[in-house]
Amino acid sequence: MAKGSYGVGQPDPGVGTPPTRSSDILLTEVAKLQSDYTHLQNDLKDTRGDMKDVRDRLTALEVEVKHLPGKGFIITVVTVALGIAVGLLAIAPRIQAFVNPPPAATAPAPQPNTTQANP
């Protein structure tokens, strides 16, 4: 280092690497990356909290759904109901005949004799 008007401990303007525009850009980019990393960490913490909430909700939903009937039970009930309905339709005429019997056939009433014999 040269002693002169620059003072003790300060380099001459021609000595060392002068700051360049690319180094300023590099420092700016590093600062942006650090900032982005901080934001990513915060977002990851939020996502972890959200996932814990989703997991808790899923557990509660499983408990609520556990008592509902299964697919096999529903298919069995629907099949039995359809079988009963088809059976009732098949025997409907017999049930109707039993409930409403046809009127009994009656003999025609005798007609009064309008011709009288002369004695």
Buried (B, 14 or more C-beta within 10 A) or exposed (E): EEEEEEEEEEEEEEEEEEEEEEEEEEEEEEEEEEEEEEEEEEEEEEEEEEEEEEEEEEEEEEEEEEEEEEEEEEEEEEEEEEEEEEEEEEEEEEEEEEEEEEEEEEEEEEEEEEEEEEE
